[in-house]
């Protein structure tokens, strides 16, 4: 696990010190080692967190004749099998690290090598003979990779923090910020800066000596929800999921350093811990955090699993006085990020890093096996299409005239949307009704399905797909990559902790894709097939409890310990001067939340993260042509 960075200038040599400056900005990703390679106008570098082959895994690593060099962030769980095959083909190795396997695999198969990798990764390979730089990212985008195409060449890095030292323009991207207001994160391929983009998950990019760029997609998540189970029964599917799940856990337990697991007390993380315990001769180290607010405290459920499997269990109660980390979150994300569950993820990572260097997590179970409540909701929405379109348009007009006090989920507007896809986005993400009151008009995005399809072309299925399949596909592509995995990567790497996700093994994901929806979602709950496969390993109390998110009592903290900071930031002349939010409505949200009439904590957190990012970046909001702003 590492942080990587580099550049390739086509008409001039690499300047002294630039590659080291880029890597110094991500020292937290790899405190154990550093390494650089410079060849003419190309420079690649890394900061290493040593996990496998501690003694000889120094990067960058070259092939036999030193014509190809790689810097790599991640883990390849199948590297031993790949290495054995490559050695039979005549390749000679100088280390025992998974990193070296990739450079030889590329030497043998070029970009086709990517399909043979099983793991999480972001890497760059400098091919000196071809004068070519290759960038690649893993199938789900667990590991980040940013790049900037400029007249002088190409820059790349694991985090946005690397780009300020390059001197390239870093003007805020208004289109990315508009998307932030709808989703609470900036989806791929956008970043907060116009000049910097994210390499999409499952993709590669090649930059040649003539300045030409080519890109490709080597993997896409398979379409979900086949009409039936094919030749398999539900029991047979559950048995195969159990086998593949245990294999996914087992290969992620390979490490030359202390290893443990996050244990939240939910089905997914508890299933991971159970599998680890059943496959480990030593007690599994587990880590849990809780809160004094009872509704957010899952420590009793986590302790139940820990007791069942006799783990070496560690837990901590987080109190509001621990929340001096708000500015740290902004620094590590490098762009606005409005998912408040980053707070417990940061704290859990900090806590676990005191004991281990690798932790397994339960991320991915909800997306692949239908665990979100929203999937249950959309499965019942087909009946809304029976309402004639003119009637729905009338309801939309009525919804627009409703006062803000009528806002809840605003079901009237949701019903009025002309397509199931638009209803899904209205229900699950920032509703148009609320955004239209909070934002200045020029910061609004259209709510039409056509806009969504253009923006998320790689994250939506064809129009004839059912809405449950659409919702699950979007969550397992755009939202998983842009929100969940960003949160886990940045918050864990802030503490030099590697997190591995067995449920996001691509072979397990492909197996899950072939499971019919009715085996995943039914009888008022999701993840039915996962529970059938693994539920016998879990205490009955866990199997029967309702789903809860990994959240924090932010609403309470905003009324008490964090109130002063929140009000100071969002009522300041500086924030109003950004010209993005309607000043009077922001104050209304604050007052309404403080009074307890409504929980506006998620919106207020998103606005707070935006304002603190502007301050950290030291740049004004993008100038847009608009009429006079609403007060």
JOSULFEN-V695454 format. One record per residue. N is the residue number from 1. RES is the residue in one letter. OMEGA is omega in whole degrees, -180 to 180 (NA if undefined). Layout:
n=N res=RES omega=OMEGA
n=N res=RES omega=OMEGA
//
This chain:
n=1 res=X omega=-173
n=2 res=X omega=163
n=3 res=X omega=-178
n=4 res=X omega=179
n=5 res=X omega=177
n=6 res=X omega=180
n=7 res=X omega=178
n=8 res=X omega=178
n=9 res=X omega=-172
n=10 res=X omega=-176
n=11 res=X omega=178
n=12 res=X omega=-179
n=13 res=X omega=178
n=14 res=X omega=179
n=15 res=X omega=-180
n=16 res=X omega=171
n=17 res=X omega=-175
n=18 res=X omega=-178
n=19 res=X omega=178
n=20 res=X omega=178
n=21 res=X omega=178
n=22 res=X omega=-178
n=23 res=X omega=178
n=24 res=X omega=-179
n=25 res=X omega=180
n=26 res=X omega=179
n=27 res=X omega=-179
n=28 res=X omega=180
n=29 res=X omega=-178
n=30 res=X omega=-177
n=31 res=X omega=-171
n=32 res=X omega=-172
n=33 res=X omega=175
n=34 res=X omega=179
n=35 res=X omega=-176
n=36 res=X omega=171
n=37 res=X omega=-179
n=38 res=X omega=179
n=39 res=X omega=-178
n=40 res=X omega=-179
n=41 res=X omega=-179
n=42 res=X omega=175
n=43 res=X omega=176
n=44 res=X omega=-178
n=45 res=X omega=-178
n=46 res=X omega=166
n=47 res=X omega=-170
n=48 res=X omega=166
n=49 res=X omega=-171
n=50 res=X omega=-180
n=51 res=X omega=-179
n=52 res=X omega=-179
n=53 res=X omega=-172
n=54 res=X omega=-172
n=55 res=X omega=-173
n=56 res=X omega=-177
n=57 res=X omega=-179
n=58 res=X omega=177
n=59 res=X omega=-3
n=60 res=X omega=180
n=61 res=X omega=-177
n=62 res=X omega=170
n=63 res=X omega=-173
n=64 res=X omega=-177
n=65 res=X omega=175
n=66 res=X omega=176
n=67 res=X omega=178
n=68 res=X omega=-177
n=69 res=X omega=-178
n=70 res=X omega=163
n=71 res=X omega=-165
n=72 res=X omega=175
n=73 res=X omega=178
n=74 res=X omega=178
n=75 res=X omega=174
n=76 res=X omega=-173
n=77 res=X omega=-179
n=78 res=X omega=-170
n=79 res=X omega=-178
n=80 res=X omega=177
n=81 res=X omega=179
n=82 res=X omega=-179
n=83 res=X omega=-179
n=84 res=X omega=179
n=85 res=X omega=-179
n=86 res=X omega=178
n=87 res=X omega=176
n=88 res=X omega=179
n=89 res=X omega=174
n=90 res=X omega=180
n=91 res=X omega=180
n=92 res=X omega=-176
n=93 res=X omega=178
n=94 res=X omega=-179
n=95 res=X omega=176
n=96 res=X omega=-176
n=97 res=X omega=177
n=98 res=X omega=-179
n=99 res=X omega=-177
n=100 res=X omega=178
n=101 res=X omega=-176
n=102 res=X omega=-176
n=103 res=X omega=177
n=104 res=X omega=178
n=105 res=X omega=176
n=106 res=X omega=179
n=107 res=X omega=-177
n=108 res=X omega=-169
n=109 res=X omega=-175
n=110 res=X omega=-174
n=111 res=X omega=175
n=112 res=X omega=178
n=113 res=X omega=-175
n=114 res=X omega=-179
n=115 res=X omega=-177
n=116 res=X omega=-176
n=117 res=X omega=175
n=118 res=X omega=-178
n=119 res=X omega=176
n=120 res=X omega=-175
n=121 res=X omega=163
n=122 res=X omega=-178
n=123 res=X omega=174
n=124 res=X omega=177
n=125 res=X omega=175
n=126 res=X omega=179
n=127 res=X omega=-173
n=128 res=X omega=-178
n=129 res=X omega=-179
n=130 res=X omega=-174
n=131 res=X omega=-169
n=132 res=X omega=176
n=133 res=X omega=178
n=134 res=X omega=171
n=135 res=X omega=180
n=136 res=X omega=-178
n=137 res=X omega=-174
n=138 res=X omega=-168
n=139 res=X omega=-179
n=140 res=X omega=-178
n=141 res=X omega=178
n=142 res=X omega=179
n=143 res=X omega=-175
n=144 res=X omega=174
n=145 res=X omega=178
n=146 res=X omega=175
n=147 res=X omega=177
n=148 res=X omega=175
n=149 res=X omega=-177
n=150 res=X omega=179
n=151 res=X omega=-177
n=152 res=X omega=-179
n=153 res=X omega=-176
n=154 res=X omega=172
n=155 res=X omega=173
n=156 res=X omega=-179
n=157 res=X omega=177
n=158 res=X omega=-178
n=159 res=X omega=179
n=160 res=X omega=-178
n=161 res=X omega=-178
n=162 res=X omega=-169
n=163 res=X omega=178
n=164 res=X omega=-178
n=165 res=X omega=-179
n=166 res=X omega=-178
n=167 res=X omega=179
n=168 res=X omega=-180
n=169 res=X omega=180
n=170 res=X omega=176
n=171 res=X omega=180
n=172 res=X omega=-179
n=173 res=X omega=-177
n=174 res=X omega=-180
n=175 res=X omega=177
n=176 res=X omega=-179
n=177 res=X omega=174
n=178 res=X omega=178
n=179 res=X omega=177
n=180 res=X omega=-178
n=181 res=X omega=178
n=182 res=X omega=-171
n=183 res=X omega=-177
n=184 res=X omega=171
n=185 res=X omega=179
n=186 res=X omega=-174
n=187 res=X omega=174
n=188 res=X omega=5
n=189 res=X omega=-177
n=190 res=X omega=163
n=191 res=X omega=-179
n=192 res=X omega=-177
n=193 res=X omega=-179
n=194 res=X omega=-171
n=195 res=X omega=-176
n=196 res=X omega=179
n=197 res=X omega=176
n=198 res=X omega=173
n=199 res=X omega=-178
n=200 res=X omega=177
n=201 res=X omega=178
n=202 res=X omega=-174
n=203 res=X omega=173
n=204 res=X omega=177
n=205 res=X omega=177
n=206 res=X omega=177
n=207 res=X omega=-175
n=208 res=X omega=-175
n=209 res=X omega=178
n=210 res=X omega=179
n=211 res=X omega=179
n=212 res=X omega=-178
n=213 res=X omega=172
n=214 res=X omega=-179
n=215 res=X omega=178
n=216 res=X omega=178
n=217 res=X omega=-177
n=218 res=X omega=180
n=219 res=X omega=171
n=220 res=X omega=175
n=221 res=X omega=-180
n=222 res=X omega=177
n=223 res=X omega=-173
n=224 res=X omega=167
n=225 res=X omega=177
n=226 res=X omega=-174
n=227 res=X omega=178
n=228 res=X omega=-177
n=229 res=X omega=-179
n=230 res=X omega=-179
n=231 res=X omega=-175
n=232 res=X omega=171
n=233 res=X omega=178
n=234 res=X omega=179
n=235 res=X omega=178
n=236 res=X omega=178
n=237 res=X omega=179
n=238 res=X omega=180
n=239 res=X omega=179
n=240 res=X omega=176
n=241 res=X omega=179
n=242 res=X omega=-180
n=243 res=X omega=-178
n=244 res=X omega=178
n=245 res=X omega=180
n=246 res=X omega=177
n=247 res=X omega=180
n=248 res=X omega=177
n=249 res=X omega=-175
n=250 res=X omega=-176
n=251 res=X omega=177
n=252 res=X omega=175
n=253 res=X omega=178
n=254 res=X omega=179
n=255 res=X omega=176
n=256 res=X omega=-179
n=257 res=X omega=179
n=258 res=X omega=-174
n=259 res=X omega=179
n=260 res=X omega=-178
n=261 res=X omega=168
n=262 res=X omega=180
n=263 res=X omega=-177
n=264 res=X omega=-175
n=265 res=X omega=176
n=266 res=X omega=-176
n=267 res=X omega=-172
n=268 res=X omega=-178
n=269 res=X omega=179
n=270 res=X omega=177
n=271 res=X omega=177
n=272 res=X omega=-180
n=273 res=X omega=179
n=274 res=X omega=179
n=275 res=X omega=178
n=276 res=X omega=-178
n=277 res=X omega=-180
n=278 res=X omega=-178
n=279 res=X omega=-176
n=280 res=X omega=177
n=281 res=X omega=-179
n=282 res=X omega=177
n=283 res=X omega=179
n=284 res=X omega=174
n=285 res=X omega=180
n=286 res=X omega=-174
n=287 res=X omega=-179
n=288 res=X omega=173
n=289 res=X omega=179
n=290 res=X omega=-177
n=291 res=X omega=179
n=292 res=X omega=176
n=293 res=X omega=-168
n=294 res=X omega=-176
n=295 res=X omega=-178
n=296 res=X omega=-175
n=297 res=X omega=180
n=298 res=X omega=-177
n=299 res=X omega=179
n=300 res=X omega=180
n=301 res=X omega=177
n=302 res=X omega=-180
n=303 res=X omega=179
n=304 res=X omega=178
n=305 res=X omega=180
n=306 res=X omega=179
n=307 res=X omega=-179
n=308 res=X omega=-175
n=309 res=X omega=173
n=310 res=X omega=-180
n=311 res=X omega=171
n=312 res=X omega=-165
n=313 res=X omega=177
n=314 res=X omega=179
n=315 res=X omega=-179
n=316 res=X omega=176
n=317 res=X omega=-178
n=318 res=X omega=179
n=319 res=X omega=-176
n=320 res=X omega=-179
n=321 res=X omega=175
n=322 res=X omega=-171
n=323 res=X omega=172
n=324 res=X omega=-174
n=325 res=X omega=-175
n=326 res=X omega=-180
n=327 res=X omega=178
n=328 res=X omega=179
n=329 res=X omega=180
n=330 res=X omega=-179
n=331 res=X omega=-175
n=332 res=X omega=178
n=333 res=X omega=176
n=334 res=X omega=177
n=335 res=X omega=180
n=336 res=X omega=180
n=337 res=X omega=-169
n=338 res=X omega=179
n=339 res=X omega=-175
n=340 res=X omega=175
n=341 res=X omega=171
n=342 res=X omega=-179
n=343 res=X omega=179
n=344 res=X omega=179
n=345 res=X omega=176
n=346 res=X omega=-177
n=347 res=X omega=177
n=348 res=X omega=-180
n=349 res=X omega=179
n=350 res=X omega=-180
n=351 res=X omega=-178
n=352 res=X omega=-177
n=353 res=X omega=175
n=354 res=X omega=-176
n=355 res=X omega=-173
n=356 res=X omega=175
n=357 res=X omega=179
n=358 res=X omega=176
n=359 res=X omega=174
n=360 res=X omega=-179
n=361 res=X omega=-179
n=362 res=X omega=-178
n=363 res=X omega=174
n=364 res=X omega=-177
n=365 res=X omega=-179
n=366 res=X omega=-177
n=367 res=X omega=-173
n=368 res=X omega=-176
n=369 res=X omega=172
n=370 res=X omega=-175
n=371 res=X omega=-176
n=372 res=X omega=177
n=373 res=X omega=-180
n=374 res=X omega=178
n=375 res=X omega=176
n=376 res=X omega=-179
n=377 res=X omega=-176
n=378 res=X omega=179
n=379 res=X omega=180
n=380 res=X omega=-172
n=381 res=X omega=-177
n=382 res=X omega=-178
n=383 res=X omega=-179
n=384 res=X omega=179
n=385 res=X omega=178
n=386 res=X omega=178
n=387 res=X omega=-178
n=388 res=X omega=-178
n=389 res=X omega=178
n=390 res=X omega=180
n=391 res=X omega=179
n=392 res=X omega=176
n=393 res=X omega=176
n=394 res=X omega=178
n=395 res=X omega=178
n=396 res=X omega=179
n=397 res=X omega=177
n=398 res=X omega=-179
n=399 res=X omega=-179
n=400 res=X omega=-179
n=401 res=X omega=-180
n=402 res=X omega=175
n=403 res=X omega=-179
n=404 res=X omega=-179
n=405 res=X omega=179
n=406 res=X omega=-176
n=407 res=X omega=169
n=408 res=X omega=163
n=409 res=X omega=-178
n=410 res=X omega=-177
n=411 res=X omega=180
n=412 res=X omega=178
n=413 res=X omega=179
n=414 res=X omega=179
n=415 res=X omega=-175
n=416 res=X omega=-178
n=417 res=X omega=-173
n=418 res=X omega=-178
n=419 res=X omega=179
n=420 res=X omega=180
n=421 res=X omega=179
n=422 res=X omega=177
n=423 res=X omega=180
n=424 res=X omega=-179
n=425 res=X omega=179
n=426 res=X omega=-176
n=427 res=X omega=-170
n=428 res=X omega=180
n=429 res=X omega=-173
n=430 res=X omega=-175
n=431 res=X omega=177
n=432 res=X omega=-179
n=433 res=X omega=-178
n=434 res=X omega=180
n=435 res=X omega=-178
n=436 res=X omega=178
n=437 res=X omega=-177
n=438 res=X omega=-169
n=439 res=X omega=170
n=440 res=X omega=-171
n=441 res=X omega=-176
n=442 res=X omega=179
n=443 res=X omega=-179
n=444 res=X omega=172
n=445 res=X omega=175
n=446 res=X omega=-178
n=447 res=X omega=-173
n=448 res=X omega=-180
n=449 res=X omega=-180
n=450 res=X omega=178
n=451 res=X omega=-179
n=452 res=X omega=-179
n=453 res=X omega=177
n=454 res=X omega=-176
n=455 res=X omega=-175
n=456 res=X omega=-176
n=457 res=X omega=-178
n=458 res=X omega=-174
n=459 res=X omega=179
n=460 res=X omega=178
n=461 res=X omega=176
n=462 res=X omega=-173
n=463 res=X omega=-178
n=464 res=X omega=178
n=465 res=X omega=178
n=466 res=X omega=-171
n=467 res=X omega=177
n=468 res=X omega=177
n=469 res=X omega=179
n=470 res=X omega=-177
n=471 res=X omega=-178
n=472 res=X omega=179
n=473 res=X omega=179
n=474 res=X omega=-179
n=475 res=X omega=-177
n=476 res=X omega=176
n=477 res=X omega=-174
n=478 res=X omega=-173
n=479 res=X omega=179
n=480 res=X omega=-177
n=481 res=X omega=-173
n=482 res=X omega=-176
n=483 res=X omega=-171
n=484 res=X omega=-175
n=485 res=X omega=173
n=486 res=X omega=180
n=487 res=X omega=-177
n=488 res=X omega=-179
n=489 res=X omega=-174
n=490 res=X omega=-176
n=491 res=X omega=177
n=492 res=X omega=-179
n=493 res=X omega=172
n=494 res=X omega=180
n=495 res=X omega=179
n=496 res=X omega=179
n=497 res=X omega=176
n=498 res=X omega=178
n=499 res=X omega=-180
n=500 res=X omega=-172
n=501 res=X omega=-178
n=502 res=X omega=-178
n=503 res=X omega=179
n=504 res=X omega=168
n=505 res=X omega=-172
n=506 res=X omega=177
n=507 res=X omega=175
n=508 res=X omega=179
n=509 res=X omega=178
n=510 res=X omega=175
n=511 res=X omega=-180
n=512 res=X omega=-178
n=513 res=X omega=-179
n=514 res=X omega=-179
n=515 res=X omega=180
n=516 res=X omega=-180
n=517 res=X omega=-175
n=518 res=X omega=175
n=519 res=X omega=179
n=520 res=X omega=-172
n=521 res=X omega=179
n=522 res=X omega=179
n=523 res=X omega=175
n=524 res=X omega=178
n=525 res=X omega=179
n=526 res=X omega=179
n=527 res=X omega=-178
n=528 res=X omega=-177
n=529 res=X omega=178
n=530 res=X omega=177
n=531 res=X omega=177
n=532 res=X omega=-179
n=533 res=X omega=-169
n=534 res=X omega=-172
n=535 res=X omega=-179
n=536 res=X omega=179
n=537 res=X omega=-172
n=538 res=X omega=173
n=539 res=X omega=-177
n=540 res=X omega=-179
n=541 res=X omega=179
n=542 res=X omega=-178
n=543 res=X omega=-172
n=544 res=X omega=-176
n=545 res=X omega=179
n=546 res=X omega=-180
n=547 res=X omega=172
n=548 res=X omega=179
n=549 res=X omega=178
n=550 res=X omega=-173
n=551 res=X omega=180
n=552 res=X omega=178
n=553 res=X omega=-175
n=554 res=X omega=-179
n=555 res=X omega=179
n=556 res=X omega=-179
n=557 res=X omega=179
n=558 res=X omega=177
n=559 res=X omega=-176
n=560 res=X omega=-169
n=561 res=X omega=-177
n=562 res=X omega=-176
n=563 res=X omega=-175
n=564 res=X omega=179
n=565 res=X omega=-178
n=566 res=X omega=-178
n=567 res=X omega=179
n=568 res=X omega=-177
n=569 res=X omega=-170
n=570 res=X omega=175
n=571 res=X omega=-178
n=572 res=X omega=176
n=573 res=X omega=179
n=574 res=X omega=-180
n=575 res=X omega=179
n=576 res=X omega=-178
n=577 res=X omega=176
n=578 res=X omega=179
n=579 res=X omega=-178
n=580 res=X omega=-176
n=581 res=X omega=177
n=582 res=X omega=-171
n=583 res=X omega=-177
n=584 res=X omega=-178
n=585 res=X omega=175
n=586 res=X omega=179
n=587 res=X omega=177
n=588 res=X omega=178
n=589 res=X omega=179
n=590 res=X omega=-178
n=591 res=X omega=180
n=592 res=X omega=179
n=593 res=X omega=-178
n=594 res=X omega=-179
n=595 res=X omega=-178
n=596 res=X omega=-180
n=597 res=X omega=-179
n=598 res=X omega=176
n=599 res=X omega=178
n=600 res=X omega=-171
n=601 res=X omega=-178
n=602 res=X omega=177
n=603 res=X omega=-178
n=604 res=X omega=177
n=605 res=X omega=179
n=606 res=X omega=179
n=607 res=X omega=180
n=608 res=X omega=179
n=609 res=X omega=178
n=610 res=X omega=-178
n=611 res=X omega=179
n=612 res=X omega=176
n=613 res=X omega=177
n=614 res=X omega=-180
n=615 res=X omega=-180
n=616 res=X omega=-178
n=617 res=X omega=179
n=618 res=X omega=-179
n=619 res=X omega=179
n=620 res=X omega=173
n=621 res=X omega=180
n=622 res=X omega=178
n=623 res=X omega=179
n=624 res=X omega=175
n=625 res=X omega=-177
n=626 res=X omega=172
n=627 res=X omega=-180
n=628 res=X omega=-176
n=629 res=X omega=175
n=630 res=X omega=177
n=631 res=X omega=NA
//
